[in-house]
């Protein structure tokens, strides 16, 4: 690319080169980085200077939504005569205009000046969705459904009944209907939805708390104390990790790019982010401990290949460990093929390897001649001595037992560790979410990938025969999986008697190594229509031609096991089908029924992380730092526990000494008499409305709010008045929270502000503000501030409240006066 640039655009002016008078526009990066300067005011001041030179100024927005919000934001900062136009001629006739043009940066010519969104914001207002914080992933993972148990930070465990629109002081307001013990009810305004979180998967009447009772506060106080102790321990672990050193690993210049170019597919954004994270960790000089959580078939192996290449080319040994011989064999083939042509020696070590070859591999590991070893737990035996181990890749860590994990701990003392998993066990997931381990999520499916159609059915000969024959006649193959070896004979008879048209082969883990390898090779090469097996096919097998899966006695499998098995099909562009069968003559347990229902509901691509979250709900994470399996997540619910742990770590970092310094989260109560909702006529789907309310409650900056509004306009059309007012109320909520205002009631006669004890407003400063306007402001004996000059329409009232809160922020020294 650089050579082409030199050829077509010579650095020295030539006879053909000419100047149109255009210059690069101004970038407002310095203002964005400066806390005391408002970037919009700086942009307006610059625009006015350009206009005073006789040039019309055009602001370029990426979409209709961002154009609308740009006009609003500029009006808030004093540039009120900004209009949307659709042609250059129209722009030249007016001093300040907005046009919808997707430009990364602006420019100036003698006739016109153009300032782009990216110049002002550093990013576009209606750009791609920002990367979600991992900690909030659980809250998004399962939508809130009527009947779900929730936890309110102040009132404890209740039941979500539904979304209701109430008429408050003559204006409609969306509220969440929450029910507590004894039929007591709370209606929670949607702008305060951040006060509730999902409790978990358990569902029982006697779990509901009683409103006003002491039980919840006692439980929360106990949990808070234990969480603080755990947070202190976590910080100790994190500090110890910071002190550890590992050799910084970098591949030679240009070599890595050449290796990456051999990947035959286009990487997804999530995959690129995960690769970037891993390469960055390897180069940091600190031991990597990263979990890559990616759905089955979403490209985790390529992330491991890139990391392994970088480590091996810099002279370090790499060990890749898989839980089963079949998966180890497949990984070995993949690594050997991708590293062919590079000066790297790749060997495998498992029971499928002969004694002589295994001895040679062990010797090569010890003398350093083997660069990459791929194997099962055979790699973890004490007889294996690495000469210069630099990277340990663990695939499907949840399948290893306690002894193997202890050996892994010994190995990983000062080496880089990369763990790959589609469905991490609850403890691993919890460790990643709390920051003990770094986490990368690959949730984007490869191009053209279709989700697997999942059916839960009683054992039915007609259904299974039809499924197997349909797969055979479209040229595909099928997996038929049983939970136990003794079930295989019965299923063989079933195939022989009911589906004689298909050819099948049987495989299980007790077969001789060579026989098992021959069977798998034959099936891989398409010599049989059906592979009848136990769960040995669970992990990692990649047979794109196999697109039908039948699981016998699905009620006997675990949630992650079923998900992994379903991941064996649907790895090509064809639609795949999975049949989970249950016995006709037996009633399955309630837990098994719930597992199957969860799995059927998680039929979208990239649901592995959500499934792990459900597992965390159902089983709890255990005590992360000890050997207790039942942790204290159940007392406060998984989401709130996660949030409290995060807050505790932050409180300790800020110097908190005990749970008195570790304050609960809170949210201001705001009643302005304005309509506050996203109307059903604007967004019809209830779940989408709830997720929008949830996202809006987590927004804390003006830029994020305007970006959200621009997205709404682009997705659903121009904003209704009620939704504009919802955005204003959200902005007021953020200002109140910063100032420490616990309650704001506003009506036609004025507004009353109630302050918390920990308000940032100095009483003397507040008195100065009151004295400056004695006709409008007064402080009541109960210390509440009354503002009698905020009447008018709801829109005027909201605007007046925001202006007054800015005045209080200036008095508190939070913004320039």
Secondary structure as GFF3:
##gff-version 3
##sequence-region A 1 817
A	DSSP	alpha_helix	2	8	.	.	.	ID=ss1
A	DSSP	beta_strand	23	24	.	.	.	ID=ss2
A	DSSP	alpha_helix	29	33	.	.	.	ID=ss3
A	DSSP	alpha_helix	39	52	.	.	.	ID=ss4
A	DSSP	beta_strand	56	61	.	.	.	ID=ss5
A	DSSP	alpha_helix	64	76	.	.	.	ID=ss6
A	DSSP	beta_strand	83	84	.	.	.	ID=ss7
A	DSSP	alpha_helix	88	92	.	.	.	ID=ss8
A	DSSP	beta_strand	96	100	.	.	.	ID=ss9
A	DSSP	beta_strand	107	108	.	.	.	ID=ss10
A	DSSP	beta_strand	112	116	.	.	.	ID=ss11
A	DSSP	alpha_helix	117	121	.	.	.	ID=ss12
A	DSSP	three_ten_helix	134	136	.	.	.	ID=ss13
A	DSSP	alpha_helix	137	141	.	.	.	ID=ss14
A	DSSP	beta_strand	149	152	.	.	.	ID=ss15
A	DSSP	beta_strand	156	168	.	.	.	ID=ss16
A	DSSP	beta_strand	171	179	.	.	.	ID=ss17
A	DSSP	three_ten_helix	181	183	.	.	.	ID=ss18
A	DSSP	beta_strand	185	189	.	.	.	ID=ss19
A	DSSP	three_ten_helix	190	195	.	.	.	ID=ss20
A	DSSP	beta_strand	196	198	.	.	.	ID=ss21
A	DSSP	three_ten_helix	205	207	.	.	.	ID=ss22
A	DSSP	alpha_helix	215	243	.	.	.	ID=ss23
A	DSSP	alpha_helix	255	261	.	.	.	ID=ss24
A	DSSP	alpha_helix	269	283	.	.	.	ID=ss25
A	DSSP	beta_strand	289	294	.	.	.	ID=ss26
A	DSSP	alpha_helix	300	313	.	.	.	ID=ss27
A	DSSP	beta_strand	317	321	.	.	.	ID=ss28
A	DSSP	alpha_helix	325	338	.	.	.	ID=ss29
A	DSSP	beta_strand	346	349	.	.	.	ID=ss30
A	DSSP	alpha_helix	355	367	.	.	.	ID=ss31
A	DSSP	beta_strand	372	375	.	.	.	ID=ss32
A	DSSP	three_ten_helix	377	380	.	.	.	ID=ss33
A	DSSP	beta_strand	389	395	.	.	.	ID=ss34
A	DSSP	three_ten_helix	397	399	.	.	.	ID=ss35
A	DSSP	alpha_helix	402	411	.	.	.	ID=ss36
A	DSSP	beta_strand	416	421	.	.	.	ID=ss37
A	DSSP	alpha_helix	426	434	.	.	.	ID=ss38
A	DSSP	beta_strand	438	442	.	.	.	ID=ss39
A	DSSP	beta_strand	453	458	.	.	.	ID=ss40
A	DSSP	alpha_helix	461	473	.	.	.	ID=ss41
A	DSSP	beta_strand	477	481	.	.	.	ID=ss42
A	DSSP	three_ten_helix	485	487	.	.	.	ID=ss43
A	DSSP	alpha_helix	488	498	.	.	.	ID=ss44
A	DSSP	beta_strand	504	507	.	.	.	ID=ss45
A	DSSP	alpha_helix	513	524	.	.	.	ID=ss46
A	DSSP	beta_strand	530	533	.	.	.	ID=ss47
A	DSSP	three_ten_helix	535	537	.	.	.	ID=ss48
A	DSSP	beta_strand	546	551	.	.	.	ID=ss49
A	DSSP	three_ten_helix	554	556	.	.	.	ID=ss50
A	DSSP	alpha_helix	559	566	.	.	.	ID=ss51
A	DSSP	beta_strand	577	582	.	.	.	ID=ss52
A	DSSP	alpha_helix	590	601	.	.	.	ID=ss53
A	DSSP	alpha_helix	608	619	.	.	.	ID=ss54
A	DSSP	alpha_helix	633	636	.	.	.	ID=ss55
A	DSSP	alpha_helix	638	653	.	.	.	ID=ss56
A	DSSP	beta_strand	669	671	.	.	.	ID=ss57
A	DSSP	alpha_helix	686	697	.	.	.	ID=ss58
A	DSSP	alpha_helix	702	716	.	.	.	ID=ss59
A	DSSP	alpha_helix	721	739	.	.	.	ID=ss60
A	DSSP	beta_strand	741	747	.	.	.	ID=ss61
A	DSSP	beta_strand	750	755	.	.	.	ID=ss62
A	DSSP	alpha_helix	763	772	.	.	.	ID=ss63
A	DSSP	beta_strand	777	779	.	.	.	ID=ss64
A	DSSP	beta_strand	785	787	.	.	.	ID=ss65
A	DSSP	alpha_helix	794	811	.	.	.	ID=ss66
###
